[in-house]
Amino acid sequence: MFSSTTKLRIVQKAAVAASIFAATFGATTAHALTTDEVKQRGKLVVGVLTDYPPFGGTDANQEPAGYDVDVSRLMAKELGVELQIVPVTGPNRIPFLLTRKIDAVVATFGIIKERTKQVNFSNPYSAMTIYILGSKDLQVSKPDDLKEKRVGVTRASTQDTAVMEIAPKEATIMRFDDDATTTQSIISGQVDVIGASNTVLATINTQFPDLQIQPKFVMKEQANGIAFRKDDTQFLEWTNEFIARIVEDGRLSEVNQRWFGAPLKELPAMPKF
């Protein structure tokens, strides 16, 4: 026979074990989302950045606008459903997807090995270059030159991962919650350099040309994919076919022309890990 205290402890341990099991395996018990289900629902819910123009920003009416928004609209049109845009940030893109707040992530999402452990990526639908950016007069041309430098990056971004791979231990890494705050950190002099893309560089040089911010060196070429939950394999396969179609018929090039002023270049191959 167990004492009442022992019984209470057993019940408490069982409850803790049950909660851990639910947290660990609960997401995998949900059924896989298919395009048929999206069509039946009549709505596609997509997570998009709204602080990273021209990929994802807002228009004069503060509505989401940009390359990723246009790609999402093409997806919804192809499915014959309405589009619901959910603004996301770098750190919450994956949590929003895994907790089923959104159906897919179309948010300049770099295809890197660490992320593939949690989500599946479509074939690349866009690409960009990731640099270390700094002022023209700053003597930085290689990773070792970041010693004793303050390096700003957006938390949980591809830039964050890239900087951690090359920065010497003497560098001070300063993380910010979004790209706008990271950009502001170099404008204000809070950091010496930032890890950022060619889109951020263009924005800074357009708005603050006197700062003379320029690429100091390239960290990586980033292929971006549309992210799905691991179980949503049919939706992923449909999306790969969709991307191939809009590349072939020129619709993706039209989107690129609209937001970057040039036809779409050849997309990078799917990264292999």
C-alpha positions in Angstrom: 0.0 0.0 0.0 1.2 3.5 -0.8 0.8 6.4 1.6 -1.3 9.4 0.5 1.9 11.4 0.0 3.5 8.7 -2.2 0.3 8.5 -4.2 0.3 12.2 -4.8 3.9 12.1 -6.0 3.1 9.3 -8.4 0.1 11.2 -9.8 2.2 14.4 -10.1 5.0 12.5 -12.0 2.5 10.9 -14.3 1.0 14.3 -15.1 4.5 15.8 -15.8 5.3 12.8 -18.1 2.0 13.2 -19.9 2.6 16.9 -20.5 6.1 16.2 -21.8 4.8 13.6 -24.2 2.1 15.9 -25.4 4.6 18.8 -26.0 7.0 16.5 -27.7 4.7 14.4 -29.9 1.5 16.3 -30.0 2.3 18.2 -33.2 3.1 15.0 -35.1 -0.4 13.6 -34.4 -2.1 16.3 -36.4 -3.1 15.3 -39.9 -1.1 16.5 -42.8 -2.4 19.5 -44.7 -3.1 19.0 -48.3 -4.0 21.3 -51.2 -7.5 19.7 -51.3 -8.1 20.7 -47.7 -6.9 24.3 -48.5 -9.3 24.4 -51.5 -12.2 23.1 -49.3 -11.5 25.7 -46.7 -11.3 28.4 -49.4 -8.3 30.2 -47.8 -4.5 29.9 -47.8 -2.8 31.3 -44.7 0.8 32.4 -45.3 3.4 33.9 -43.0 5.3 36.8 -44.5 7.8 39.3 -43.2 6.6 42.9 -43.2 9.9 44.6 -42.2 12.1 43.4 -45.0 11.2 45.3 -48.2 11.2 44.7 -51.1 10.7 41.0 -50.3 8.2 41.8 -47.6 7.1 45.2 -46.5 3.9 47.4 -46.4 2.3 49.7 -49.0 0.9 53.3 -48.5 -2.1 51.8 -46.8 0.0 49.7 -44.4 -1.0 46.5 -46.2 1.6 43.8 -46.7 3.4 44.2 -50.1 6.5 42.8 -51.8 8.0 39.9 -53.7 7.0 37.3 -51.1 3.4 38.7 -50.9 3.1 38.5 -54.7 4.4 34.9 -54.7 1.8 34.1 -52.0 -0.9 35.7 -54.1 0.1 33.6 -57.1 -0.1 30.5 -54.9 -3.6 31.4 -53.7 -4.8 32.2 -57.2 -3.4 28.8 -58.5 -5.3 27.1 -55.7 -8.5 29.1 -56.4 -8.7 30.4 -52.8 -8.5 33.6 -50.8 -5.1 34.6 -49.3 -4.7 35.5 -45.7 -1.3 37.1 -44.8 0.0 36.7 -41.3 2.9 39.0 -40.4 5.8 37.0 -39.0 9.4 37.8 -37.7 12.6 35.9 -38.1 12.4 34.2 -34.7 8.7 33.2 -34.8 8.5 31.9 -38.4 9.0 28.3 -37.4 6.9 28.4 -34.2 4.0 29.9 -36.1 4.2 27.1 -38.7 4.6 24.2 -36.3 1.7 25.4 -34.1 -0.5 25.6 -37.2 -1.1 29.4 -37.1 -0.1 29.4 -40.7 -0.1 26.9 -43.6 3.3 27.9 -45.1 6.2 30.4 -44.6 6.9 32.6 -47.6 9.3 34.9 -45.8 12.8 35.1 -47.5 13.5 31.9 -45.6 17.1 30.7 -46.3 17.5 27.0 -46.8 20.1 25.9 -44.2 20.8 22.6 -42.6 19.7 23.6 -39.1 16.2 24.6 -40.3 15.7 21.4 -42.3 15.6 19.5 -39.0 12.3 21.2 -38.2 10.7 22.0 -41.5 10.7 21.0 -45.1 11.6 23.5 -47.8 10.4 23.9 -51.4 12.9 24.3 -54.2 14.3 27.9 -54.3 12.0 30.6 -55.5 14.3 33.6 -54.7 17.9 34.2 -53.8 20.1 36.9 -52.2 23.7 37.7 -51.1 24.6 37.9 -47.5 27.4 40.4 -46.6 29.2 42.0 -43.8 28.3 45.6 -44.2 30.2 48.6 -42.9 31.2 52.1 -43.6 33.6 52.8 -46.5 36.4 53.9 -44.2 36.2 50.8 -41.9 39.2 48.5 -42.5 37.4 45.2 -42.7 37.9 42.8 -45.6 37.9 39.3 -44.0 36.4 37.5 -41.0 39.6 37.9 -38.9 39.1 41.7 -39.1 36.0 41.4 -37.0 38.1 41.0 -33.9 37.1 43.6 -31.3 34.2 44.7 -33.6 30.6 45.0 -32.6 28.6 42.9 -35.1 24.9 43.4 -35.4 22.6 40.6 -36.7 18.9 39.8 -36.7 18.2 37.0 -34.2 17.5 33.5 -35.7 18.2 34.7 -39.2 20.5 33.3 -41.9 22.8 36.2 -41.2 23.0 35.2 -37.5 24.0 31.6 -38.5 26.5 32.9 -41.1 28.2 35.3 -38.7 28.5 32.6 -36.0 30.3 30.4 -38.5 33.0 33.0 -39.4 33.3 35.5 -36.5 36.4 35.3 -34.3 35.8 34.8 -30.6 37.0 38.4 -29.9 34.0 39.8 -31.8 31.0 41.0 -29.9 27.8 39.7 -31.5 24.8 41.9 -30.9 21.4 40.4 -31.8 18.2 42.3 -32.6 14.7 41.1 -33.0 14.1 42.3 -36.5 15.8 43.6 -39.6 14.6 47.1 -39.1 16.3 47.3 -35.7 19.5 45.7 -37.0 19.6 48.3 -39.8 19.0 51.1 -37.3 21.9 49.8 -35.2 24.5 50.6 -37.9 22.8 53.8 -38.8 23.0 55.0 -35.2 26.6 53.7 -34.6 25.5 51.2 -32.0 27.5 48.6 -34.0 30.5 48.7 -36.3 29.2 46.3 -38.9 26.1 44.2 -39.6 25.4 40.9 -41.2 22.8 41.7 -43.9 21.6 41.1 -47.4 21.9 43.1 -50.6 18.3 44.3 -50.0 19.2 45.9 -46.7 22.3 47.4 -48.4 20.1 49.0 -51.1 17.7 50.4 -48.5 20.4 51.9 -46.4 22.2 53.5 -49.4 18.9 54.9 -50.7 17.8 56.4 -47.4 21.2 57.3 -45.9 23.7 57.7 -48.8 26.0 59.9 -46.7 26.9 56.9 -44.4 28.6 55.3 -47.4 27.8 51.8 -46.2 29.2 49.1 -48.5 29.9 45.3 -48.6 33.1 44.5 -46.7 33.0 40.8 -47.8 30.5 38.2 -48.9 29.5 35.6 -46.3 27.3 33.4 -48.5 24.8 33.2 -51.3 21.4 32.4 -49.9 18.7 30.3 -51.6 15.2 30.9 -50.2 12.5 28.3 -50.0 8.9 28.1 -49.0 8.7 26.2 -45.7 6.2 23.5 -44.7 5.6 21.2 -41.7 7.3 17.8 -42.1 4.1 16.0 -42.6 2.7 18.3 -45.3 4.5 16.4 -48.1 1.7 16.6 -50.7 1.5 20.4 -50.3 5.3 20.6 -50.7 5.2 18.6 -53.9 2.5 20.8 -55.3 4.5 23.9 -54.4 7.6 22.6 -56.2 5.4 22.1 -59.3 3.9 25.5 -58.9 7.4 27.2 -58.7 8.5 25.4 -61.8 5.4 26.6 -63.6 5.7 30.3 -62.7 9.4 30.2 -63.6 8.6 28.6 -67.0 5.8 30.9 -67.9 7.5 34.1 -66.8 5.2 35.0 -63.9 8.0 34.9 -61.3 10.2 37.0 -63.6 7.4 39.6 -63.7 7.4 39.6 -59.9 11.2 40.1 -59.8 10.9 42.9 -62.3 8.2 44.6 -60.3 10.2 44.7 -57.0 13.9 44.6 -58.2 13.7 46.3 -61.5 15.2 43.4 -63.4 14.2 40.1 -64.9 14.7 37.0 -62.7 18.1 35.5 -62.9 18.6 31.7 -62.9 17.6 30.4 -59.4 20.2 28.5 -57.4 20.0 24.8 -57.1 18.4 23.2 -54.1 21.1 23.1 -51.4 22.3 19.6 -50.4 23.3 18.7 -46.8 
